[in-house]
Amino acid sequence: MKLVVVGDSLLDIDMEGTVSRLCPDAPAPVLDVSAEHPRAGGAALAATMAARDGVDVTLVSAVSEDSSGEQLRSLIEVPCVLGRAAAVPVKTRLRCAGTSLARVDRGGGSGAPEVTDDMLDVVLSADFVLASDYGRGMLRDERLRSVLTRVPVVWDPHPRGPAPVPGVRLVTPNLPEATAFSGTSDPDDAASRLLSVWQARAVVVTLGSEGALLHCGGTPVAVPAPAVPVADPCGAGDRFAVTAAVRLARGAAPDDAVADAVASAAEFLAHGGVSGMRAPSPSTVDEVRRRGGTVVATGGCFDVLHPGHVRMLAAARALGDCLVVCLNSDLSVRRLKGEGRPVNGQAERIEVLRALASVDDVVVFGEDTPENVLGRLRPNVWVKGGDYTAELLPESSVVRRWGGRTVVVPYHRGHSTTEILSRRT
């Protein structure tokens, strides 16, 4: 299944620091910046999420040729076809202790983003399309809108953007967006009106902690959300839209796709939102590289930690100066192992792994395989334990791109998660 994400891409920057004093001229906090985290935002963030879920995804967007545009291009992790834009929108959040103090927006400029024939061809070649509108003009292009009527689409709208093209499979406004488009703040009325006005097959109004309301023309379906602590809601709408698009593309009914999207967004928020998508901290990997050391990585589900895991991790750590564990997310484990897994949730698995002396850091990935996270981490050595040969591992070709090598450490028979779980039955 080939997914194309088309829409407006942004440059998002989180400036993090500490606050211990106020400005002398106003009751405003002074942020002493300790770290700056840039990332691809907007449609580029949605495409990144899909790629980390293991989806074959291509981004179609427009990026300026200035310094901000160059920085954004360097952060895009997926195959892309890019037109030119006047200026990349840059959104900078000032954050302290996991809380946003303020946001500074700049860029965006005037003038319509460029839509080329190559971009239209990529959209037409898609099995499914996610239209990610951030109100910057890409989805107003008439040629692009014409093409979008010829492919199955999930449309994630924006109040400053255009209405979806007729016939889309699902439109995913949040309540403020639905209110702005429909003129009513009642989710049921808003979804019903927009279903008719937009000529869509289905409209789902997302309601944050209250879940979502899906309208397909009959009785609306209310989908509750699990209660999760939310420190940073940024990116939850993208996470919802990506999951809904992928599930529909794979044949799910709209109510099942929306239920999965609500659960996926809740899990995303519970694990830190966009902050949880970052690679290992510079203090771990970059420091080792600065002093000429060897970065080692390994990966897996590590659901029920047993002696075989512990011995493999110790052997991996002995091959270098730091060990980073690439850990399958809960959704990834469920896809690989089936319902009922993982037995231990992502947060618990991270805590146990980080408690081991052999493990220096843990990074979570949502795909079925770790190729994308390896591309960001770029370890010198990739380690697997078990009945493998390095030549047969798909990760080997990825690691060779930057001169890394793959090593297989001894497999310890008699220890497996499946065997341990079978003893309970």
C-alpha positions as CSV (number, residue, x, y, z in Angstrom):
1,M,0.0,0.0,0.0
2,K,1.4,3.3,-1.1
3,L,0.4,6.4,0.9
4,V,0.9,9.9,-0.3
5,V,0.8,12.8,2.2
6,V,0.1,16.1,0.4
7,G,-0.1,19.5,2.0
8,D,1.7,22.3,3.8
9,S,5.0,21.5,5.6
10,L,6.3,23.6,8.4
11,L,9.5,24.0,10.4
12,D,8.8,23.4,14.1
13,I,11.4,24.3,16.7
14,D,11.2,23.6,20.5
15,M,13.5,25.9,22.5
16,E,13.7,24.3,26.0
17,G,15.3,25.7,29.1
18,T,14.8,26.8,32.7
19,V,13.0,29.7,34.3
20,S,14.3,31.1,37.6
21,R,13.5,34.8,37.3
22,L,11.3,37.5,35.7
23,C,12.1,40.3,33.3
24,P,13.0,43.5,35.2
25,D,10.6,45.5,33.0
26,A,7.6,43.2,32.9
27,P,6.1,40.2,34.8
28,A,7.4,37.9,32.0
29,P,9.5,34.8,32.6
30,V,13.1,34.7,31.4
31,L,13.9,31.4,29.6
32,D,17.5,30.3,29.9
33,V,17.7,28.1,26.8
34,S,19.5,24.8,27.2
35,A,18.5,22.9,24.1
36,E,16.9,23.5,20.7
37,H,15.0,20.8,18.9
38,P,14.0,21.4,15.3
39,R,11.7,19.0,13.5
40,A,9.7,18.7,10.3
41,G,6.1,19.8,11.0
42,G,2.7,20.0,9.3
43,A,2.4,17.5,6.4
44,A,6.0,16.5,6.8
45,L,5.3,15.5,10.4
46,A,2.3,13.4,9.3
47,A,4.5,11.7,6.6
48,T,7.2,11.0,9.3
49,M,4.6,9.4,11.5
50,A,3.4,7.1,8.7
51,A,7.0,6.1,7.8
52,R,7.7,5.2,11.4
53,D,4.6,3.0,11.3
54,G,6.2,1.1,8.5
55,V,4.1,2.6,5.7
56,D,5.4,3.1,2.2
57,V,4.9,6.9,2.2
58,T,5.8,9.8,-0.1
59,L,5.5,13.5,0.8
60,V,4.2,16.0,-1.7
61,S,4.7,19.6,-0.5
62,A,6.3,22.9,-1.2
63,V,9.4,24.3,0.6
64,S,11.2,27.6,0.2
65,E,14.8,27.9,-0.9
66,D,15.9,30.1,2.0
67,S,17.8,28.9,5.1
68,S,14.6,27.8,6.9
69,G,13.7,25.8,3.8
70,E,17.1,24.2,3.7
71,Q,16.8,23.2,7.4
72,L,13.4,21.8,6.8
73,R,14.6,19.7,3.8
74,S,17.4,18.3,6.0
75,L,14.8,17.1,8.6
76,I,12.4,15.3,6.2
77,E,12.9,11.6,6.7
78,V,10.7,10.2,3.8
79,P,10.9,10.2,0.0
80,C,9.4,13.5,-1.2
81,V,8.5,15.6,-4.3
82,L,8.8,19.3,-3.4
83,G,7.7,22.4,-5.2
84,R,8.8,25.9,-4.3
85,A,7.1,28.1,-1.6
86,A,7.6,31.8,-0.8
87,A,8.8,31.1,2.7
88,V,8.6,28.2,5.1
89,P,6.4,28.9,8.1
90,V,8.5,28.5,11.3
91,K,6.8,27.9,14.6
92,T,9.0,28.2,17.7
93,R,7.7,27.1,21.0
94,L,9.4,28.3,24.2
95,R,9.2,25.5,26.7
96,C,10.1,24.9,30.3
97,A,9.6,21.6,32.3
98,G,7.4,20.2,29.6
99,T,5.1,23.2,29.3
100,S,4.9,25.8,26.6
101,L,5.4,29.4,27.8
102,A,4.8,31.1,24.4
103,R,5.0,30.4,20.7
104,V,6.6,32.7,18.0
105,D,5.5,32.3,14.4
106,R,7.2,33.7,11.4
107,G,7.5,33.1,7.7
108,G,4.8,31.8,5.4
109,G,5.0,34.8,3.1
110,S,2.6,35.5,0.3
111,G,2.0,33.8,-3.0
112,A,0.7,30.3,-3.9
113,P,3.0,27.3,-3.4
114,E,4.2,25.7,-6.6
115,V,2.4,22.5,-7.7
116,T,4.3,20.8,-10.5
117,D,3.3,18.0,-13.0
118,D,5.6,15.6,-11.1
119,M,3.8,16.3,-7.9
120,L,0.4,15.6,-9.5
121,D,1.8,12.4,-11.0
122,V,2.8,11.1,-7.5
123,V,-0.6,11.9,-6.1
124,L,-2.3,10.0,-9.0
125,S,0.0,7.0,-8.4
126,A,-1.1,6.7,-4.7
127,D,-3.2,3.9,-3.4
128,F,-4.4,6.3,-0.8
129,V,-3.9,10.0,0.0
130,L,-3.8,12.0,3.2
131,A,-4.5,15.7,2.5
132,S,-2.8,17.6,5.4
133,D,-4.0,21.2,5.3
134,Y,-2.2,23.8,7.4
135,G,-3.8,26.8,5.7
136,R,-0.8,27.8,3.6
137,G,-2.4,27.4,0.2
138,M,-1.2,24.1,-1.2
139,L,-4.6,22.5,-1.2
140,R,-6.2,25.5,-2.9
141,D,-4.4,24.7,-6.2
142,E,-7.1,23.9,-8.8
143,R,-5.1,21.3,-10.6
144,L,-4.2,19.5,-7.4
145,R,-7.9,19.6,-6.3
146,S,-8.9,18.0,-9.6
147,V,-6.4,15.2,-9.2
148,L,-7.6,14.6,-5.6
149,T,-11.1,13.8,-6.8
150,R,-9.6,10.8,-8.6
151,V,-8.0,9.0,-5.7
152,P,-9.2,7.9,-2.2
153,V,-8.5,10.7,0.3
154,V,-8.6,11.4,4.0
155,W,-8.7,15.2,4.5
156,D,-7.4,16.9,7.6
157,P,-8.7,20.4,7.3
158,H,-7.7,23.8,8.6
159,P,-9.9,26.9,9.4
160,R,-7.8,29.0,7.0
161,G,-7.9,26.4,4.3
162,P,-10.4,25.4,1.6
163,A,-13.2,22.9,1.9
164,P,-12.3,19.3,1.0
165,V,-12.9,18.2,-2.5
166,P,-16.2,16.3,-3.0
167,G,-16.2,12.5,-2.4
168,V,-13.4,12.2,0.2
169,R,-13.5,9.0,2.3
170,L,-13.2,10.8,5.6
171,V,-12.7,14.4,6.9
172,T,-11.2,14.9,10.3
173,P,-11.9,18.4,11.8
174,N,-11.4,19.0,15.5
175,L,-14.3,20.7,17.2
176,P,-13.1,24.3,16.7
177,E,-12.5,23.6,13.0
178,A,-15.9,22.0,12.7
179,T,-17.5,24.9,14.4
180,A,-15.8,27.4,12.1
181,F,-16.9,25.5,9.0
182,S,-20.4,24.6,10.1
183,G,-21.5,27.6,12.3
184,T,-22.5,25.3,15.2
185,S,-20.5,24.1,18.2
186,D,-22.7,21.0,18.7
187,P,-20.5,18.1,17.4
188,D,-23.5,16.1,16.1
189,D,-25.0,19.0,14.2
190,A,-21.7,20.1,12.9
191,A,-20.8,16.6,11.6
192,S,-24.2,16.3,9.9
193,R,-24.1,19.7,8.2
194,L,-20.5,19.2,7.0
195,L,-21.2,15.7,5.7
196,S,-23.8,17.3,3.4
197,V,-22.0,20.5,2.5
198,W,-18.7,18.8,1.8
199,Q,-20.3,15.8,0.0
200,A,-18.0,13.5,2.0
201,R,-18.5,9.9,2.7
202,A,-17.8,10.4,6.4
203,V,-17.0,13.2,8.8
204,V,-15.4,12.7,12.2
205,V,-15.2,15.5,14.7
206,T,-12.4,14.9,17.2
207,L,-13.1,16.0,20.7
208,G,-9.8,15.7,22.6
209,S,-10.1,13.8,25.8
210,E,-13.8,13.0,25.0
211,G,-12.8,11.0,21.9
212,A,-14.5,11.5,18.6
213,L,-18.0,11.6,16.9
214,L,-18.3,9.9,13.5
215,H,-21.1,10.6,11.1
216,C,-21.6,8.6,7.9
217,G,-25.1,9.6,7.2
218,G,-27.0,7.4,9.6
219,T,-26.8,7.3,13.4
220,P,-23.6,9.0,14.6
221,V,-21.1,6.8,16.3
222,A,-19.4,8.1,19.5
223,V,-15.9,6.8,20.1
224,P,-14.6,7.4,23.7
225,A,-10.9,8.1,24.3
226,P,-8.9,6.3,27.0
227,A,-7.9,8.6,29.9
228,V,-4.2,9.5,29.5
229,P,-2.1,12.2,31.0
230,V,-1.4,14.9,28.4
231,A,1.7,17.0,28.8
232,D,2.0,18.1,25.2
233,P,-0.9,17.9,22.7
234,C,1.1,19.0,19.7
235,G,0.8,16.5,16.9
236,A,-2.2,14.6,18.2
237,G,-4.3,15.6,15.2
238,D,-1.7,14.4,12.7
239,R,-1.4,11.1,14.6
240,F,-5.2,10.7,14.4
241,A,-5.4,11.5,10.7
242,V,-2.4,9.2,9.8
243,T,-3.8,6.2,11.6
244,A,-7.3,6.7,10.2
245,A,-5.9,7.0,6.6
246,V,-3.8,3.9,6.9
247,R,-6.6,1.8,8.5
248,L,-9.0,2.9,5.8
249,A,-6.5,2.2,3.1
250,R,-6.1,-1.4,4.4
251,G,-9.8,-2.0,4.2
252,A,-11.1,-1.1,7.7
253,A,-14.6,0.2,8.1
254,P,-14.9,3.9,9.1
255,D,-15.9,3.2,12.7
256,D,-13.1,0.7,13.2
257,A,-10.6,3.1,11.6
258,V,-11.7,6.0,13.8
259,A,-11.6,3.8,16.9
260,D,-8.0,2.8,16.1
261,A,-7.2,6.5,15.4
262,V,-8.5,7.6,18.8
263,A,-6.5,4.8,20.5
264,S,-3.4,5.7,18.5
265,A,-3.6,9.5,19.4
266,A,-4.1,8.6,23.0
267,E,-1.0,6.4,23.0
268,F,1.0,9.1,21.2
269,L,0.0,11.6,23.9
270,A,0.7,9.3,26.8
271,H,4.2,8.8,25.5
272,G,5.1,12.5,25.3
273,G,3.6,13.6,21.9
274,V,6.2,14.9,19.5
275,S,8.8,15.0,22.2
276,G,8.6,11.2,22.4
277,M,9.6,11.0,18.7
278,R,13.0,12.4,19.2
279,A,16.2,10.4,18.8
280,P,18.5,9.7,21.8
281,S,19.7,12.8,23.6
282,P,23.0,14.4,22.5
283,S,24.5,13.7,26.0
284,T,24.5,10.0,25.1
285,V,25.3,9.5,21.5
286,D,26.9,12.8,20.4
287,E,29.2,12.8,23.4
288,V,30.5,9.3,22.5
289,R,31.1,10.4,19.0
290,R,32.8,13.6,20.0
291,R,35.4,11.6,21.9
292,G,35.9,9.1,19.0
293,G,33.9,6.3,20.7
294,T,31.8,3.5,19.2
295,V,28.0,3.7,19.2
296,V,26.3,0.3,19.4
297,A,22.6,-0.3,18.8
298,T,20.2,-3.2,19.1
299,G,16.5,-3.6,18.8
300,G,13.4,-5.6,19.7
301,C,10.2,-5.8,21.7
302,F,11.8,-6.8,25.1
303,D,8.3,-7.5,26.4
304,V,9.1,-9.9,29.2
305,L,12.8,-9.4,30.0
306,H,14.6,-12.7,30.6
307,P,18.2,-13.9,31.0
308,G,18.6,-14.3,27.3
309,H,17.8,-10.6,26.8
310,V,20.2,-9.6,29.6
311,R,23.1,-11.7,28.3
312,M,22.5,-10.4,24.7
313,L,22.5,-6.8,25.9
314,A,25.6,-7.2,27.9
315,A,27.4,-8.7,24.9
316,A,26.2,-5.9,22.7
317,R,27.5,-3.2,25.2
318,A,30.9,-4.9,25.3
319,L,31.3,-4.1,21.6
320,G,31.4,-0.3,22.0
321,D,31.2,2.7,24.3
322,C,27.5,3.1,24.6
323,L,24.4,1.0,23.8
324,V,21.1,2.3,22.5
325,V,18.1,0.0,22.5
326,C,15.7,0.6,19.6
327,L,12.4,-0.5,21.2
328,N,9.2,-1.4,19.3
329,S,6.2,0.7,20.4
330,D,3.1,-0.9,21.9
331,L,1.3,-0.6,18.5
332,S,4.2,-2.1,16.7
333,V,4.4,-5.1,19.1
334,R,0.7,-5.7,18.7
335,R,1.0,-5.8,15.0
336,L,4.0,-8.2,15.2
337,K,2.8,-10.4,18.1
338,G,-0.9,-10.2,18.0
339,E,-3.6,-9.2,20.5
340,G,-2.7,-9.5,24.1
341,R,0.8,-8.3,23.5
342,P,2.8,-6.5,24.8
343,V,2.3,-7.9,28.3
344,N,4.2,-4.9,29.6
345,G,3.5,-1.5,28.2
346,Q,6.0,0.8,26.5
347,A,6.7,2.9,29.6
348,E,7.3,-0.1,31.8
349,R,9.6,-1.7,29.2
350,I,11.6,1.5,28.9
351,E,12.0,1.8,32.6
352,V,13.3,-1.8,33.0
353,L,15.7,-1.5,30.1
354,R,17.2,1.8,31.4
355,A,17.7,0.2,34.8
356,L,20.2,-2.3,33.2
357,A,23.9,-1.3,33.5
358,S,24.4,-2.4,29.9
359,V,21.9,0.1,28.5
360,D,22.7,3.7,28.0
361,D,19.6,4.9,26.2
362,V,16.3,3.7,24.7
363,V,14.6,5.1,21.6
364,V,11.1,4.0,20.6
365,F,10.0,3.4,17.0
366,G,6.5,2.6,15.6
367,E,7.3,0.7,12.4
368,D,7.6,-3.1,12.2
369,T,11.3,-2.8,11.5
370,P,13.9,-0.3,12.7
371,E,15.4,1.0,9.4
372,N,14.1,4.5,9.9
373,V,15.3,4.9,13.4
374,L,18.7,3.5,12.4
375,G,18.9,6.1,9.7
376,R,18.5,8.8,12.4
377,L,20.8,7.1,15.0
378,R,23.5,5.9,12.5
379,P,25.3,3.5,14.9
380,N,28.7,2.2,14.2
381,V,27.6,-1.4,15.2
382,W,24.1,-2.9,14.9
383,V,23.7,-6.1,17.1
384,K,21.2,-8.9,16.8
385,G,20.9,-11.9,19.0
386,G,19.5,-15.2,17.7
387,D,19.6,-17.6,14.8
388,Y,20.6,-15.0,12.2
389,T,23.4,-14.3,9.9
390,A,24.4,-10.7,9.3
391,E,23.9,-11.1,5.5
392,L,20.2,-12.1,5.9
393,L,19.2,-9.2,8.2
394,P,17.5,-6.4,6.2
395,E,19.1,-3.8,8.6
396,S,22.6,-4.8,7.4
397,S,22.3,-2.9,4.1
398,V,21.0,0.2,5.9
399,V,23.9,0.2,8.4
400,R,26.4,-0.2,5.6
401,R,25.3,3.2,4.1
402,W,27.4,5.1,6.7
403,G,30.1,2.5,7.1
404,G,28.6,0.6,10.0
405,R,28.6,-3.1,10.5
406,T,26.2,-5.8,11.7
407,V,27.2,-8.3,14.4
408,V,25.3,-11.4,15.6
409,V,25.9,-12.4,19.2
410,P,25.2,-15.9,20.7
411,Y,21.6,-17.1,21.0
412,H,20.8,-18.5,24.4
413,R,18.4,-21.4,24.0
414,G,15.8,-22.1,26.6
415,H,14.9,-18.5,27.1
416,S,12.1,-16.9,25.2
417,T,9.1,-14.6,25.9
418,T,6.7,-17.0,24.1
419,E,7.9,-19.9,26.3
420,I,7.5,-17.9,29.5
421,L,4.0,-16.8,28.6
422,S,3.0,-20.3,27.7
423,R,3.7,-21.4,31.3
424,R,0.8,-19.3,32.4
425,T,-1.8,-21.3,30.4
